[in-house]
Amino acid sequence: MDYDAEFDDDLPDIEDYPTLRSVVRFNKLIPAVAWFSAIGEPLARSVFPIARAYMDTLGFPAAYVAEVADWEDAAYAAANPEFNSDWWEAEEQLRMALTDAALELMSEEDLTLALTHVSATASKVITDAFEAVTDDAGIDDQELVRAAIGSAVQACHQAALVLAAGEEDDHPFALKYRLYEQGHWPIALTGGSFHIF
């Protein structure tokens, strides 16, 4: 899917809203990301400092990167009952804080519209990318497919919120998005392990 040109038409004059302009630019770049292109491959050295910074800034300095080797391990990590609720809560608190900060800079209607367009763009692009990868690998685990697509779309939403709120590129959500830009799937933080496929 190409960028949705109607996005620009629906928004207010974005010249008056610099952070909204950043979200529009971000939305245009989503199709250019090599989504899931490196899953199943060994993690590049560049992945580790990004993952470390994400864990540290999110409040989990004792966690470590757990490299996911194959589809079976990815499915297990995505469905692991030891899912770290503290990790989820930390991300949720960040999401709420970013939303509040963004609403200081624009109306709720404009923010909702911008995030809706980001989710729509991301959903189509990411679904196509992941289905291509799973087709090539002969994977037909629909729960795994939904988990991967959902987490990547959520990462786009979170990264767009970072921009809407005028935050810096060292924000945990920006760092997590960079892991997707590297072609990987940061699955979850379970126990003390940050599973990346």
Buried (B, 14 or more C-beta within 10 A) or exposed (E): BEBBEEBEEEBEEBEEBEBBBBBBEBBBEBBEBEBBBBBBEEBEEEBBEBBBBBBBBBBBEEBEBBBBEEBEBBBBBBBBEEBBEEBEEBBEEBBEEBBEBBBEBBEEEBBEBBBEBBBBBBBBBBBBBBBEBBEEEEBEBEEBBEBBBEBBBBBBBBBBBBBBBBBEEEBBBBBBBBBBBBBBBBBBBBEEBBBBB
